[in-house]
Amino acid sequence: MSNYNSRDGYITPRELARMKIVAQTGAGIITNQGAYPDPRGEGKAYYRQVAIYDDKFLPEFEAIAGYIHEQKAVAIQQLLHCGRYGGIDLGYCVQPSAVPQTLPHFRPPREMSREEIKQTIEEYAAAAKRSIKAGFDGVEITSFMGYLLANFNSRFTNRRTDEYGGDVTHRARFMVELIYAIKEAIGDDHPLCARLNGAELMDRYGGNDEAECLELMKIAAEAGVDMISVTVGWQESPISSIARDVPPGHWNYLAARAKKVVGDVPIAFGVRLPDAAMAEAAIGAGAFDFWEVCRPFLADPERLHKVAENRPEDIKPCIGCLLCLSRLFRDLPYLCTVNPALGHEVEPVYHPAPAPVKKSVVVVGGGPAGLECAVTAARRGHRVTLYEQKDRLGGQLSLLADQDLANKSDLLHLIAYYAAQVGKLGINLHLNTSFSAGLYRKMCPDTDVVVVACGSALDQQKWAVLDPAGALLDGLAVLEGAAVPGKRVSVLGGGKVGLVTAEYLASNGYRVTLLEEQRRLAEDVMPTWKWRHTAWVDELNIEALTGCRVIAIGPAGVKIVDRDGRETLVEHDSVVAATPRVPQNGLLTALEFAVDELYVVGDAVSPRGLYQAIHDGYRLGVRL
Amino acid sequence: MSADRMPDPLAAWQAMLDRQEQYFGRVRQGRIGIVSLETFASPPGAMLVWEMVAGKAIAGEGRFHRLQEGGCDLLLVFGDEELLRDPAPLQPDPFAALRRLIRRGEILFFVPAGREDLLARGFEDLVDALGVPFLGTCH
């Protein structure tokens, strides 16, 4: 689901441009995003979800099927009625039983009548037939994420007492009727695939257990599906399934179990499996038959080609940050932190064409913004020199990644990717070198472009007023090991830097109090990741005081005032400040009339996040 | 403890709510229902209600019939029925305790009301304090 399309369900040129790239990934089977099959829009969960309930939508579907066939791949169209998450334009949603959602951003539920169930099945079958008419080879139905098919299959959401409810066999009736209707509509020459949960992760709500999920797969196989894709979780699952706090390969066992029970039906799998080598090993061991890839292709659509050409170091990794889904679930087009071109394939300016004039480019700062700019500029033929004052690349990212409680290798892998590219592209790298106007004058007039990517630093001036003794430690210095606090620590700032600092200290035995002026923690954290930090704060017994302002810092503690004017002394041995951070762009003034082209990217513009840093760097790199 | 001296559940909950004004201050109007797991599984049954008006929460009694008929914006289902009678174990920080119980699955929650509606009526702080991912999440 890209959200690149029009509000009334038509596929747009933006989507077509993206699908051309998707078709060229080298995948043997390519499934187009889920289209809702009903004209009422009950199946529509996203503002820009594509529709397939009428032939008027077909020309663009035909184009997509054509792109896929040009690349000799099999084209599958996913049919998606979103059930309890649907009805985004209607103010209600339909389900087998009217079970309210456990998240607050959906519509009130209505129970489907038998007639409505039959009508939905007919609409699915018609949509399947339409997909074949558009040139797709087969279709896919989805029972995961909490969409309609999953709502019927799950004990949690199906509390019917008629023939569509009850034990797992009865709950599967809707799925079986759907399979039969679609098979009749499209015939045996066109495959029908089904995405089914290997685990719902809705146990605490009385959802299906893994045994019932396996039983549903058996039922689907016996009903005649031609392939089963094993998935994990619902949108409402309180347990992580696909984010980077789940180690890669964690869910492989579900696919392996499914393989044992579904006979000859091939199994596709790819949940939290971003690595081709790991997938190949699992296939070789017989765990499943097809590696299913989505987010890793968003990060790098050329990854399969790079694997085939034996250059894995050139693959940009998916870091599991869920920017894509954070945007999708807020009705925005999805983007990718590490692939700035995603979603912009239709815009020529985003394509790194060879530079018409090759320039000498100096990038100051080896963090993500500087690295992305340097690499992109070098790919276009510019002569790039990169200066970094520390002894390693990565900037703030490397410090935060080293101490991250989630799967830190995802973030470190990204830095390793950039380091490899710096080497392969012949970027002239100077570590342990502080750049200055004086250093620049030594290179003048050979440098055409200077890019200031020096990141941000703690706002020492703000704290100096409150901390005349200079007792404050910088959060990033603590993460680096350059500053070691005493056992009881006050951490000032409950945003991402403060949170990672507090979590690092608490998990290493420090007693931590986290102080935040805003009403809530994690205000600058990706929406789909906020819950992870607040959970760690609770699990690590970090005392979090929000809505409080620091009014004095002393050796005994931090004096704070809350919104009601009450003053409290938070005792500590040390105080660590994570915020506020200010951009480090003093070079702009020093070099303003000294260099032809002078730019600034990343946190040196304004402290934001990894996605903004990489996208800033790329957008400049493709334009130089 | 004699019946004369048993704490009145509503009084105990009201005392707790009165000390948590910071979470209700922005709520213009709303209703939170709390039922036991047994009642939720086999309605009808007694329901504890937090009725919120103009920033104040009042504990009261209600009746739970079905999820969609409760008239509640948020429904909490307590695995520990005793908590419905006496919230003392939630002290000293009841909302932090509730949040932990929700995270551990010992309290379930349902959100019959829509996000925009909840936002418009000032629920954001309250829902956030309970650890409900207000803006949505996908794990």
Interface residues (C-beta under 8 A of the other chain):
Chain A: A98 V99 P100 Q101 T102 L103 P104 H105 F106 R107 P108 P109 L201 D203 R204 Y205 G233 Q235 S237 P238 I239 S240 S241 I242 A243 L322 L325 F329 R330 R519 R520 P527 T528 K530 W531 T534 A535 D538 G547 R563
Chain B: Q22 L67 Q68 L75 A96 R99 R100 R103 G105 L108 F109 F110 V111 P112 A113 G114 R115 L118 D125 V127 D128 G131 V132 P133 F134 L135 G136 T137 C138 H139
